[in-house]
Amino acid sequence: MGDDEIIRVLSVDDHEILRGGIRYLLLAVDNVELVGEASSGAEALQLCEKLHPHVVLMDMRMPGMDGVEATLQIRERHPEIQVLVLSSFEEDEIIQRAMQAGAIGYLQKGISVDELAAAIRSAHAGKPTLSPEAFAVLVKGSAPQPQKPSFDLTEREQEVLKMLVQGLSNNKIAKCLVITEATVKFHISNIFKKLNASNRTEAAAIAVQQGLVRE
């Protein structure tokens, strides 16, 4: 992302007061533009089609289509759009379902404007941001079952995994290892299968929990 590139953000929350709070916070953030607001998951899908945001700030519990289903459908239809969860709920199941649906981050409502800005920029760059509570849930949920086979990562997959944990994009990993992005994607796909992870954030949590890389 260039220093002067504007990050387009869509805010999704069924509470108008909370959407107003997000609107107010983002006014103070450079290079971030709130391009739309949605009060439901269904409306969020419609606005993604129309507005093409870079990052969606997603609430979890909403009437009708909830945040998990909306996240899943946005990521399936628009894989270039990153979904960053902002929720007041810390239940393990909600956090796990949100990350499995493809969210790149999970934060608690009430964070500071600087924390929100950093999370939006990280999401746009393809880097995960997790609250301590969400990270703990993912680490706990990634614990292997007894007698589970070893992960059996190749040396190259270990190198890619280490950079994935560091938050590097596919493009940067490719440049560091002097390989193509297609090869990086191939290695990441294999890593997901071997770690039984559904996305980059979950793979990173498993890697740290299992000691596969240094945190």
C-alpha positions, 0 to 999 in steps of 0.5 A, spaced: 500 500 500 502 506 498 503 512 503 497 516 500 493 510 498 486 511 501 483 505 504 476 504 503 472 501 509 465 499 510 462 499 517 457 493 519 453 494 526 445 493 527 446 499 532 446 506 530 449 509 536 455 504 535 456 505 527 456 513 529 462 512 534 466 508 528 464 514 524 467 519 529 473 515 530 475 514 523 474 521 521 481 522 525 484 517 521 489 519 515 488 515 509 482 511 511 475 513 508 468 510 511 465 509 504 458 506 507 454 503 513 450 497 513 445 495 519 445 487 517 449 482 514 444 482 508 445 489 507 453 489 508 453 484 502 449 489 497 454 494 499 460 490 498 457 489 491 456 496 490 462 500 494 468 495 493 471 497 500 478 494 502 476 492 509 469 491 512 468 492 520 463 487 522 459 486 528 457 479 530 450 478 532 445 482 528 438 480 526 437 476 520 444 474 517 449 474 522 456 477 522 459 470 521 455 468 515 456 475 512 463 474 513 463 467 510 459 470 504 463 476 503 470 472 503 467 467 498 464 472 493 470 478 494 476 474 496 480 481 495 475 484 501 478 483 508 473 482 514 475 485 521 471 483 526 469 488 532 465 485 537 463 485 544 462 478 545 468 473 547 465 467 547 470 461 544 465 459 539 463 466 536 471 467 535 472 460 532 467 461 527 468 468 525 476 466 524 473 459 520 469 464 516 475 468 513 475 474 518 483 476 518 482 479 525 478 479 531 478 485 536 473 488 542 469 494 541 472 500 545 479 500 542 482 506 541 482 510 535 490 508 534 488 501 535 483 501 530 487 505 525 493 500 526 488 494 525 485 497 519 491 498 515 494 491 517 487 488 515 488 491 508 495 489 508 493 482 509 496 481 516 492 479 522 490 482 528 487 479 534 485 481 541 489 477 546 482 473 548 481 471 541 488 469 540 488 465 546 481 462 544 485 460 537 491 457 541 487 453 545 482 450 540 488 448 536 491 443 541 492 437 537 488 430 539 492 425 542 496 420 537 495 425 532 500 424 526 506 429 526 505 435 521 511 433 517 512 440 514 518 440 509 524 445 510 521 450 505 514 450 508 517 451 515 520 457 512 514 460 509 510 458 515 515 462 519 514 468 514 506 467 515 506 468 522 510 474 521 505 477 517 508 477 511 504 477 504 505 472 499 508 477 495 513 479 500 514 471 502 516 470 494 521 476 494 524 473 500 525 466 498 526 468 491 520 464 488 513 466 485 507 468 488 504 461 485 509 457 489 508 461 495 500 459 495 502 452 493 506 451 500 501 455 504 495 450 501 499 445 503 501 448 510 493 449 511 492 441 510 498 439 514 496 443 520 488 443 519 488 450 519 482 454 515 486 461 514 492 464 515 490 467 522 489 460 525 495 457 522 499 462 525 496 460 532 497 453 531 504 454 529 506 458 535 502 454 540 505 447 537 512 451 537 513 450 530 516 457 529 518 462 534 513 467 536 
